[in-house]
Amino acid sequence: METLRETVTVLCYTNCSIKYGPDGVYYEGSTPKKVRFRGNTELSTLLDGLYPIFGLDKQRSKISIFGRLPVVVSPQLFTYVHFPVVNDSTLEIMLEVSSNHPSVKDVELYLEVKSTSDDASPAARSSPLENSGSSLKRQRTQQPKEGVQSSASNPWSLSSLWVDDHELRVGLCFKGRDELKKAVDWCSIRGRQKFVVRETEKDAYTFECIRWKCKWSLRAARMEEHGLVEITEFNSPHTCCPIGSDNFDVEFAAEEIECLIRVQPTLTVAELKDWWFEKFGDVLETSVMQAAKQEVIKKVFGDWDRSFRVLPKLMAAFHSSNGLLVDWQYDLFPDPEFASFRGVFWAFQQSIEGFRHCRPLIIVDIKDLNGKYPMKLMIASGVEADDCHFPLAFAVTTEESSDSWRWFLTEIREKVTQRKGICLISSSHPDILAVINEPGSRWQEPWAYHRFCLDFLCSRFHNVFQDDYLKNLVYEAGSTSQKEEFDSYMNDIKKNNREAQKWLDQFPQNKWAQAHDSGRRYGVMTTDTENVFAIFESVQSLGLPVTANILLLFDEMRLFFNTGLCDSRGRVNRGDMYIKTIMEKLEELMTDSITHVIMPLEKGVFQVSEPLKNDEWVVRLNECTCTCGKFQSKKFPCLHALAVCEKLKINPLQYVDDYYTLERLHKTYAATFSPVPEVSAWPEASGVPTLFPPVILPQPNVSGKSIESLHFSCALS
C-alpha cells in the first residue's frame, strides 16, 4: 500500500502570471491544483498523468513544465528561481525540494499549455517556451528600429546589468554579448560556480558548466524583432557542488647540439630537447639544455665584429618569417656600401597584436649591456590583464641621448601603436622630458599622458637633498591615492625643508602623484626595471655580441608567449573569468560580513562609513569614483563601492575595466611565432650597407672629410 511518505504533494499552476519579487519568482492569478505523485516518477509518466487531470487532449496540446526551485543564498536564506523541467534529472530535483528544504512544504510547478492544432491562432501558439525553443531559428543581427522600445511589448523580459543571480531566465534580453556575459559572470561568482562560453554561430552563444556532469547551461541569441540578445534556453540550477576557495652535463650537450645551432640557431629549447630524446632516448633537463644553447650561441656568434655584419640578415629572416618591423641607425663610411653600427629598433608583430588587448599603458626603460662595445638596450613594455609586463618593442643603441630617445619613441608611435590616450611611464630623465615636450610630439596630451617613475623621482630628490626622511615622505606622497593624505605629506615636506618643496613644485603633481593621476597609470607607479627586463635576464650578464643577444631574446619571446597562452587558456578552460586580483576583491565582498553603513546622498552618490570609526567615503557609481581614490586609480570597484553594490543588489562587474578579463589575457598571447628558416636561407636585408662595429668619430677628420651621419629606415619588403 502506497504511503504519504512515498508520495510528493505538488501544487500545479495554470493560466497564471510569472512574477518576480524580493524572494524571487512566484506565480499569481490562479488557484493551484494539488496533485500527488510518487517520488521516483519519470517525466513522461508525469506528463501522461497531467493531461487527463487538466482535461487536455494530448494530440492537440503540449504541456511544458517549470518549477519554483529554492536556491540557497545563505544558511538562513534562499531565493526562488524559474527552473525548466525538461528531463528525468530536473524533475527529480523538483520532487526532492521538500526533503532537501524541510521549511518548504509543497513542490510548486508552473504548467505552460500550448496548442499544437493547425487552426490555433498565432496568439494561442505563442508562449515563452515556444520563443525559447524556436528562437535559434529566427534571423538574427537586425537592430531595433529607431524609437522602438522592444521591452514595452514584453515587459517581463526587461534586462540590464542590474540583475541578481535569481533573475536570469528564459526571455531575458541584453544589449549585447558583453552585457550578457557580465551578468552570467556575476551569477557564477556569487554561486561559486564556473562555466565556459563559446559562440556556436554568429550572434548565438552557449554557456555550460565547467564540470561535464553538471546539467547547467544557458543559450542566447540576437533576435531580429528587437535586435537584443535574448536568453532562449536556461537549464538551472547547477547540479554540481560549489567550487571551494599545487646524467648529461652542459659541455657535452653543447658539443652535441652545435651542429644543429649552426644551421638553425632559432631552434627552441623544447625542440632541442625533443631532438635529444630521439637521439639518446633520455630526457635532458630544461635548465641544462638552455645553458648548453647559450654556450653554443656564444661560440658561434662570439666574434663581435662579424656579429654586426650578420645582424641585418637575421633581422631580414625575422621579417620574412614573423613580420618583424625594424629600423636602422648607422654612420656611413666614405664608401656608402659600408657603415658603422649606431642602433637598431625592432618590434614583433605578435607583440603589436597582443598589445591591442593590454591596458593603454607603455613603460620605457634603458639598460647597459655588457660586452666589447658600449651598448644599451631600450625596452618598451605594456601591462597585460594579469599585471605582468608585456614586451612590446626593443632597441639596441650606442648611447642614451635626446636623439636616441626621440628615435625610439617615434618608432613606437609610427610602427607599434597609434592608440590615442596612452599613458607613458618613464624616468624623469632630462633627455626624455626634452623629447616629449617638443612641439608636435605625439606623446603630449591628448594623444598621450606622460607620467614619471616614482622610484626615479625619489632617487633624483635624494641626490639633491641627501635626506632619507624627506625621501620617504616624497614616496608616500606619490603613492597614496587620497588627495587629503597627499596634501598632508606635502605640508610635512614644506615644514621640514622649503627648498625641497620648491624642488618638487617644478614637476606637475599629476606626473608623479597617484592622487592626481585621474587613473591614467592604473596604479603603476614605477618602471620596475627588474620586471621590465625580466625577459632578458637569462642573457644580459653573458656579455654576448648583439646578434647573439637578439637570437636568445627571440627564444625568450617565444617561451614567454607560449607560457602566457597556455596559462591563460588553462584558466579560461577552468571557467575563470577575471584575474586573481579581481576575484580576491569579489571574494572579500562575498565571504566577509559587510559592516559598512550606506547612506544615499543623491542619485548615484552614496556615503559609506563603518560603525565605531570616523572614516567616511563618498562613492559615485556613475563616475566610478570613491574618495579613497582606489576606484578610479585601479579601475575596478574598491571595497566601499563593492559595499554599495551589495547593498543595492546590483552587479559590480559592470564597473570592472575590461582590461582585467582573462578573455583579454588570452588574446594578448594568442599570436604564435613561425619557424625561422635555416641560416643558409636567410635573405639579404635590402638597402642596409655592410655594418661594422661602432666607432668614435674624430673631430675633425684627418683627411678633412667628415663622415656622413645617416638615419636609414628599412621596411625590408
C-alpha positions in Angstrom: 0.0 0.0 0.0 1.4 3.4 -1.0 2.0 5.7 1.9 2.1 9.5 2.1 5.9 9.2 2.9 6.4 7.7 -0.6 4.5 10.4 -2.4 5.1 14.1 -3.1 2.5 16.8 -2.9 2.7 19.1 -6.0 0.9 22.4 -6.5 0.3 22.8 -10.2 -0.4 26.3 -11.6 -2.0 27.0 -15.0 -3.3 30.2 -16.6 -1.4 32.5 -14.3 1.4 35.1 -14.5 5.0 34.7 -13.6 6.1 37.4 -11.2 9.4 38.3 -9.5 9.6 39.7 -6.0 12.1 40.0 -3.2 12.1 36.2 -2.7 12.5 35.5 -6.4 9.9 34.0 -8.8 6.3 33.4 -7.8 3.0 32.6 -9.6 0.0 34.8 -9.5 -3.5 34.8 -10.9 -5.0 31.3 -10.3 -5.6 28.8 -7.6 -3.2 25.8 -7.9 -4.4 22.3 -8.2 -3.0 19.9 -5.6 -1.7 16.6 -7.1 0.3 13.8 -5.5 3.0 11.8 -7.3 5.4 9.1 -6.4 8.9 10.5 -5.6 10.5 8.4 -8.4 8.1 9.4 -11.1 9.6 9.8 -14.6 8.8 12.9 -16.6 6.9 11.0 -19.3 4.7 9.4 -16.7 4.1 12.7 -15.0 3.0 14.3 -18.3 0.7 11.4 -19.2 -1.0 11.9 -15.8 -1.3 15.7 -16.1 -3.2 15.7 -19.5 -6.4 13.9 -18.1 -6.2 15.8 -14.8 -6.5 19.1 -16.5 -8.8 17.9 -19.3 -6.4 18.3 -22.1 -6.1 16.4 -25.4 -2.5 15.2 -25.7 -2.9 15.2 -29.5 -3.9 18.9 -29.6 -1.9 20.3 -26.7 1.6 20.3 -25.3 2.5 20.9 -21.7 5.8 22.4 -20.7 6.8 22.3 -17.0 8.7 24.9 -15.0 9.4 24.6 -11.2 9.7 27.2 -8.5 13.1 26.0 -7.2 14.6 27.3 -3.9 18.3 28.1 -4.2 20.4 28.7 -1.0 21.8 32.2 -0.7 23.0 31.8 2.9 22.4 29.3 5.7 19.3 31.2 6.7 18.1 32.5 3.4 17.2 31.1 0.0 15.5 32.6 -3.1 13.3 31.0 -5.8 14.3 30.6 -9.5 12.1 29.7 -12.5 13.5 26.2 -13.3 12.7 24.4 -16.6 11.8 20.7 -16.1 13.0 19.1 -19.3 14.1 15.6 -18.3 14.0 13.0 -15.5 17.0 14.5 -13.7 15.5 18.0 -13.5 12.1 16.5 -12.4 13.9 14.6 -9.7 15.5 17.8 -8.5 12.0 19.4 -8.1 10.4 16.4 -6.5 13.2 16.3 -3.9 12.6 20.0 -2.9 10.7 19.2 0.3 13.2 16.7 1.5 16.2 18.9 0.8 14.4 22.0 2.2 12.3 21.0 5.2 10.9 24.5 5.5 9.3 24.2 2.0 6.1 22.3 2.4 4.9 21.8 -1.2 6.5 21.5 -4.6 5.2 24.2 -7.0 5.1 23.6 -10.7 4.0 26.0 -13.4 2.3 24.3 -16.4 2.6 26.1 -19.7 0.0 24.8 -22.2 0.5 25.3 -25.9 -2.0 24.3 -28.6 -0.5 22.1 -31.4 -3.5 22.1 -33.7 -3.2 23.7 -37.1 -6.3 26.0 -36.6 -4.9 27.6 -33.5 -4.5 31.3 -33.7 -1.0 32.9 -33.5 -1.8 34.2 -30.1 -2.7 30.8 -28.8 0.5 29.3 -30.2 2.8 31.9 -28.7 4.4 31.3 -25.4 7.7 32.0 -23.6 8.7 28.3 -24.0 7.9 28.5 -27.7 10.1 31.6 -28.0 12.9 29.8 -26.3 12.6 26.7 -28.4 12.3 28.4 -31.8 14.3 31.5 -31.3 17.5 29.9 -32.6 15.7 29.5 -36.0 14.9 33.2 -36.3 17.0 35.6 -38.3 19.5 37.5 -36.1 21.7 40.6 -36.1 18.9 43.1 -37.1 18.9 46.1 -34.9 15.6 47.5 -33.5 14.1 50.3 -35.4 14.8 53.8 -34.2 12.4 54.9 -31.5 11.1 51.4 -30.8 11.1 50.2 -27.2 11.4 46.5 -27.6 10.8 45.9 -23.9 7.5 47.6 -23.9 5.8 44.8 -25.7 7.4 42.2 -23.5 7.9 43.9 -20.1 8.7 40.7 -18.2 11.9 40.3 -20.2 13.4 43.7 -19.4 17.0 43.4 -18.6 20.2 45.3 -17.7 23.3 44.7 -15.8 21.4 45.4 -12.6 20.3 41.8 -12.2 20.9 39.4 -9.3 21.6 35.7 -9.7 18.0 34.6 -9.3 16.8 36.8 -12.2 18.4 35.0 -15.1 15.6 33.4 -17.0 14.4 32.5 -20.5 13.3 35.6 -22.3 15.6 38.0 -20.5 17.3 40.3 -23.0 20.6 42.1 -23.1 22.1 44.8 -25.3 24.9 42.6 -26.5 27.1 39.6 -25.8 29.4 41.5 -23.3 26.4 42.6 -21.1 25.0 39.1 -21.1 28.4 37.6 -20.2 28.9 40.0 -17.3 25.5 39.1 -15.9 26.4 35.4 -16.1 29.8 36.1 -14.7 28.4 37.7 -11.6 25.8 34.9 -11.1 28.6 32.3 -11.4 30.9 34.2 -9.0 28.1 34.6 -6.5 27.3 30.9 -6.7 30.9 29.9 -6.7 30.5 28.1 -10.0 32.5 28.2 -13.2 31.5 28.0 -16.9 32.8 28.0 -20.4 31.3 30.1 -23.2 31.5 29.7 -26.9 29.9 31.3 -29.9 28.2 28.4 -31.7 27.3 30.5 -34.7 27.1 34.3 -35.5 25.3 36.0 -32.6 24.4 32.8 -30.9 26.1 31.9 -27.6 26.2 28.8 -25.3 27.3 28.8 -21.7 28.0 25.5 -20.0 29.2 24.5 -16.5 32.9 23.7 -16.4 32.0 20.3 -14.9 30.9 17.9 -17.6 28.4 16.0 -15.3 26.6 19.2 -14.4 23.5 19.9 -16.4 23.6 23.7 -16.0 23.6 25.5 -19.3 22.4 28.7 -20.9 21.8 29.6 -24.5 21.2 33.0 -26.0 20.9 34.6 -29.5 20.3 38.0 -31.0 16.7 38.3 -32.3 15.5 40.1 -35.4 12.4 41.5 -33.9 14.0 43.6 -31.2 17.8 43.4 -32.0 18.7 42.3 -28.5 20.5 39.2 -27.2 17.8 37.0 -25.6 18.2 34.0 -23.3 16.5 31.2 -25.2 17.3 28.2 -23.1 18.3 28.0 -19.4 18.9 24.8 -17.5 19.4 25.7 -13.9 20.5 25.4 -11.2 23.9 23.7 -11.1 23.7 20.0 -10.3 27.4 20.2 -9.1 28.7 21.4 -5.8 30.2 24.9 -5.4 33.9 25.3 -6.1 35.9 26.0 -2.9 38.4 28.8 -2.2 49.8 22.7 -6.1 73.4 12.4 -16.4 74.5 14.8 -19.2 76.5 18.0 -18.4 76.3 21.3 -20.2 79.6 21.0 -22.0 78.7 17.6 -23.6 75.2 18.8 -24.5 76.7 21.9 -26.2 79.0 19.8 -28.3 76.2 17.6 -29.4 73.8 20.5 -30.4 76.4 22.7 -32.0 75.8 21.2 -35.4 72.1 22.0 -35.2 72.5 25.5 -33.9 75.0 26.5 -36.6 72.3 25.6 -39.2 69.2 26.7 -37.3 70.1 28.9 -34.3 66.4 29.8 -33.6 65.5 26.2 -32.6 63.7 26.4 -29.2 64.9 24.6 -26.1 61.9 22.4 -26.3 62.7 21.4 -29.9 66.3 20.7 -28.9 65.1 18.5 -26.0 62.9 16.6 -28.4 65.9 16.0 -30.8 67.9 14.9 -27.8 65.4 12.4 -26.7 65.1 10.9 -30.2 68.9 10.6 -30.4 69.7 9.4 -26.9 66.4 8.2 -25.5 67.0 10.3 -22.5 65.2 13.5 -21.2 67.6 16.4 -20.7 66.7 18.9 -18.0 65.4 22.2 -19.4 68.0 24.2 -17.5 70.9 22.1 -18.9 69.7 22.5 -22.5 69.1 26.2 -22.0 72.7 26.7 -20.7 74.0 24.5 -23.5 72.3 26.5 -26.2 73.7 29.7 -24.7 77.2 28.3 -24.8 76.8 27.3 -28.5 75.3 30.7 -29.4 78.3 32.4 -27.7 80.7 30.2 -29.6 79.0 30.5 -33.0 78.3 34.2 -32.8 81.2 35.1 -30.4 83.0 37.3 -32.9 81.8 40.8 -32.1 83.0 42.3 -35.3 81.4 39.6 -37.5 78.2 39.8 -35.4 77.3 43.3 -36.8 77.6 42.0 -40.4 75.3 39.1 -39.6 72.7 41.1 -37.8 70.9 42.6 -40.9 70.4 39.1 -42.3 69.0 37.9 -39.0 66.5 40.7 -38.9 65.5 40.1 -42.5 64.9 36.4 -41.6 62.7 37.5 -38.7 60.8 39.9 -41.0 60.2 37.2 -43.7 59.1 34.6 -41.2 57.3 36.6 -38.5 56.6 40.0 -39.9 59.3 41.8 -37.8 59.3 45.6 -38.1 62.8 47.1 -38.0 64.6 50.4 -38.3 68.3 51.1 -38.5 70.7 53.9 -37.5 74.3 53.9 -38.7 77.1 56.2 -39.7 78.1 55.9 -43.4 81.7 55.5 -44.4 83.1 57.4 -47.4 82.1 54.3 -49.4 78.3 54.2 -48.8 78.3 50.4 -49.1 79.8 50.3 -45.6 78.8 51.9 -42.3 79.4 51.7 -38.6 76.5 50.5 -36.4 74.7 53.0 -34.2 71.4 51.4 -33.4 68.6 49.0 -34.4 64.9 49.1 -33.4 62.6 46.1 -33.7 59.1 45.0 -32.8 57.5 41.7 -33.4 54.0 41.6 -35.0 52.9 39.2 -32.2 53.6 41.9 -29.6 51.9 44.5 -31.7 48.8 42.3 -32.0 48.9 41.4 -28.3 49.2 45.0 -27.1 45.8 45.8 -28.5 44.4 43.8 -25.6 46.6 45.3 -23.0 45.9 48.4 -20.9 46.6 51.7 -22.7 49.9 51.9 -20.8 53.5 51.8 -22.0 56.6 51.7 -19.8 60.0 52.5 -21.2 63.4 52.0 -19.7 67.1 51.5 -20.7 69.8 49.2 -19.5 73.6 48.8 -20.1 74.7 45.7 -22.0 77.9 44.1 -21.0 80.4 43.4 -23.9 83.2 44.5 -26.0 81.5 47.6 -27.3 79.4 50.1 -25.2 75.7 49.2 -25.9 72.4 49.9 -24.3 69.1 48.0 -24.6 65.9 50.0 -24.7 62.7 48.2 -23.9 59.1 49.4 -24.2 56.6 47.2 -22.4 52.8 47.1 -21.9 50.9 45.8 -18.9 48.6 42.9 -19.5 45.5 41.8 -17.6 47.5 39.8 -15.1 49.6 42.8 -14.1 52.7 41.4 -15.9 55.0 43.4 -18.1 54.4 42.6 -21.8 57.4 43.0 -24.1 56.4 45.4 -26.9 59.4 46.9 -28.6 63.2 46.9 -28.4 66.2 48.9 -29.5 70.0 48.5 -29.2 71.8 51.8 -29.3 75.3 53.0 -28.6 74.2 55.9 -26.4 71.5 57.4 -24.3 70.7 60.8 -25.5 67.8 63.0 -26.6 68.4 61.8 -30.2 68.2 58.1 -29.2 65.0 58.6 -27.1 63.4 60.7 -29.9 64.2 57.9 -32.3 62.9 55.1 -30.0 59.7 56.9 -29.0 59.0 58.0 -32.6 59.4 54.4 -33.9 56.9 53.2 -31.2 54.4 55.7 -32.4 54.9 55.0 -36.1 55.4 51.2 -36.2 53.8 49.8 -33.0 50.7 51.7 -31.9 48.8 54.8 -32.8 46.3 54.4 -29.9 45.2 57.7 -28.5 45.2 58.4 -24.8 48.1 56.1 -23.9 49.8 56.7 -20.6 53.6 56.7 -21.0 55.6 55.9 -17.8 59.3 56.7 -17.8 62.1 58.2 -15.7 62.1 62.0 -15.4 65.5 62.0 -17.3 66.0 65.4 -18.9 66.6 63.8 -22.4 63.2 62.1 -22.2 61.5 65.3 -21.0 63.1 67.3 -23.8 61.8 64.9 -26.4 58.2 64.7 -25.0 57.9 68.4 -24.6 59.0 69.2 -28.2 56.3 70.9 -30.4 54.2 68.4 -32.3 55.2 65.5 -30.1 52.7 62.6 -30.2 53.5 61.9 -26.6 51.7 65.0 -25.3 48.0 65.3 -24.3 45.5 64.4 -25.6 47.5 61.9 -27.7 49.3 60.6 -24.6 49.7 61.3 -20.9 53.3 61.3 -19.6 53.9 60.0 -16.1 57.1 59.6 -14.0 58.5 56.6 -12.4 58.2 57.4 -8.7 61.4 55.5 -7.7 63.5 57.5 -10.2 62.0 60.8 -8.9 62.7 59.9 -5.3 66.3 58.9 -6.3 66.8 62.3 -8.0 65.3 64.0 -4.9 67.7 62.2 -2.6 70.7 63.1 -4.8 69.9 66.7 -4.3 68.9 66.8 -0.6 70.6 63.7 0.9 67.7 63.2 3.4 66.2 59.7 3.8 63.3 61.0 5.9 62.3 63.5 3.2 62.8 60.9 0.5 60.3 58.6 2.3 57.8 61.4 2.6 58.0 62.1 -1.2 57.5 58.4 -1.8 54.5 58.2 0.5 53.0 61.4 -1.1 53.4 59.9 -4.6 52.0 56.5 -3.6 48.8 57.5 -1.8 45.5 57.6 -3.8 43.9 60.1 -1.4 44.3 63.8 -2.0 44.0 64.6 1.7 46.9 62.3 2.5 48.9 63.8 -0.3 48.4 67.3 1.0 49.4 66.2 4.5 52.7 64.7 3.2 53.4 67.8 1.2 52.8 70.0 4.2 55.3 67.9 6.2 57.9 68.3 3.5 57.3 72.0 3.4 57.7 72.3 7.2 61.0 70.4 7.1 62.6 71.9 4.1 61.0 74.7 1.9 63.7 74.2 -0.8 62.6 70.5 -1.1 59.0 71.6 -1.6 60.1 74.1 -4.2 62.1 71.4 -6.0 59.0 69.2 -6.2 56.9 72.1 -7.4 58.8 72.1 -10.7 57.1 68.8 -11.6 53.3 68.9 -12.2 51.6 66.8 -9.5 49.7 64.6 -12.0 53.1 63.5 -13.4 54.2 61.7 -10.2 51.4 61.6 -7.6 48.7 58.9 -7.9 46.2 61.0 -6.1 46.2 63.5 -9.0 46.7 60.9 -11.8 43.0 60.5 -12.8 43.6 56.8 -13.2 45.8 57.1 -16.3 48.5 54.8 -14.9 46.3 52.1 -13.5 48.1 52.3 -10.2 51.5 51.5 -11.8 53.9 53.9 -10.0 57.4 52.6 -11.1 59.1 51.3 -14.2 60.2 48.4 -12.1 63.3 47.7 -14.1 63.7 44.1 -12.8 60.3 43.2 -14.2 60.7 45.2 -17.4 63.9 43.4 -18.3 62.9 40.0 -16.8 62.6 38.6 -20.4 66.3 39.5 -20.9 67.5 38.3 -17.6 69.0 35.0 -18.7 71.3 36.5 -21.3 72.1 40.1 -20.1 75.0 39.0 -18.0 76.8 36.9 -20.6 78.4 39.8 -22.5 77.3 38.4 -25.9 77.5 40.2 -29.2 74.4 42.0 -30.3 73.3 39.2 -32.8 73.6 36.5 -30.1 71.7 38.6 -27.7 68.8 39.1 -30.2 68.8 35.4 -31.0 68.4 34.4 -27.4 65.9 37.2 -26.8 63.8 35.7 -29.7 63.9 32.4 -27.7 62.7 34.2 -24.6 59.9 35.8 -26.5 58.6 32.5 -27.9 58.7 30.9 -24.5 57.1 34.0 -22.9 54.2 33.9 -25.4 53.7 30.1 -25.1 53.7 30.2 -21.3 51.2 33.1 -21.3 49.0 31.4 -23.9 49.0 28.0 -22.0 48.4 29.7 -18.7 45.5 31.9 -19.8 43.9 29.0 -21.8 44.1 26.8 -18.8 42.4 29.4 -16.6 39.8 30.1 -19.2 39.1 26.4 -19.6 38.7 26.1 -15.9 36.0 28.6 -16.1 37.9 31.6 -14.5 36.7 34.9 -15.8 38.8 37.6 -14.2 42.4 37.9 -12.9 43.2 36.9 -9.4 43.2 40.5 -8.0 39.6 41.0 -9.1 38.5 37.6 -7.9 40.0 38.2 -4.5 38.2 41.6 -4.2 34.9 40.0 -5.1 35.6 37.1 -2.7 36.2 39.6 0.0 32.7 41.0 -0.6 31.0 37.6 -0.6 32.8 36.0 2.3 33.3 38.8 4.8 30.4 40.2 6.7 29.9 43.7 5.3 29.8 46.2 8.2 29.6 49.4 6.2 26.7 51.7 6.5 25.4 53.0 3.2 23.6 56.4 3.0 22.2 57.7 -0.3 23.2 61.4 -0.8 21.8 62.0 -4.3 21.2 59.9 -7.4 24.1 57.6 -7.9 26.0 59.1 -4.9 26.4 57.3 -1.6 28.1 57.9 1.7 29.9 54.9 3.1 31.0 54.6 6.7 31.9 52.0 9.3 30.4 51.8 12.8 32.7 52.9 15.6 35.0 54.6 13.1 35.2 58.2 12.0 36.2 57.4 8.4 33.7 58.2 5.7 33.9 57.8 1.9 31.7 59.1 -0.9 31.1 56.7 -3.8 29.9 58.0 -7.1 28.9 54.9 -9.1 28.1 56.8 -12.3 31.6 58.3 -12.3 33.3 55.2 -11.0 35.0 57.2 -8.2 35.4 57.0 -4.5 37.1 59.5 -2.2 39.5 56.7 -1.1 40.9 57.1 -4.7 41.3 53.4 -5.4 38.2 53.0 -7.5 39.4 55.5 -10.1 43.1 54.6 -9.9 42.7 50.8 -10.2 39.6 51.0 -12.5 37.7 48.3 -10.5 35.4 48.8 -7.5 37.1 49.5 -4.2 35.7 47.9 -1.0 33.4 50.9 -0.5 32.0 50.6 -4.0 31.5 46.9 -3.5 29.6 47.5 -0.3 27.3 49.9 -2.2 26.7 47.2 -4.9 26.0 44.6 -2.3 23.5 46.9 -0.5 21.7 47.7 -3.8 21.9 44.1 -5.0 23.5 45.2 -8.3 26.2 43.6 -10.4 29.6 45.1 -9.6 31.2 43.6 -12.7 29.9 46.4 -14.8 32.4 48.7 -13.1 35.4 46.4 -13.7 37.6 47.6 -16.6 37.5 45.0 -19.4 41.3 45.0 -19.5 41.2 42.8 -16.4 39.4 39.9 -18.0 41.0 36.6 -18.8 39.5 36.7 -22.2 41.7 39.7 -23.0 44.7 38.0 -21.4 44.2 35.0 -23.7 44.0 37.3 -26.7 47.2 39.1 -25.6 49.2 35.9 -26.2 47.1 34.4 -29.0 49.5 35.2 -31.8 52.1 32.5 -32.5 55.7 32.6 -33.7 56.5 30.9 -37.0 59.7 28.9 -37.6 62.7 30.9 -38.8 64.5 29.5 -41.9 67.9 27.9 -41.7 70.9 30.3 -41.8 71.6 29.4 -45.5 68.1 30.6 -46.4 68.3 34.0 -44.6 67.5 36.7 -47.1 69.7 39.8 -47.6 68.5 43.0 -45.9 67.5 45.3 -48.7 69.1 48.7 -48.5 71.3 48.1 -45.5 75.0 48.5 -46.0 77.6 46.2 -44.6 77.8 47.0 -40.9 80.9 47.3 -38.8 81.3 48.0 -35.0 80.5 51.5 -33.8 83.4 53.9 -33.9 84.3 57.2 -32.1 84.4 59.8 -34.8 87.5 62.0 -34.8 87.0 65.8 -34.5 87.9 66.9 -37.1 88.6 64.2 -39.6 92.3 63.8 -40.5 91.5 63.9 -44.2 89.4 67.0 -43.9 86.3 65.0 -44.8 83.6 64.3 -42.3 81.7 61.0 -42.0 78.1 61.5 -43.0 75.6 60.5 -40.3 72.5 58.9 -41.8 69.3 57.7 -40.3 68.1 54.9 -42.6 64.6 53.4 -42.3 64.3 49.9 -43.8 61.0 48.3 -44.5 62.5 45.0 -45.5 59.8 44.5 -48.1 
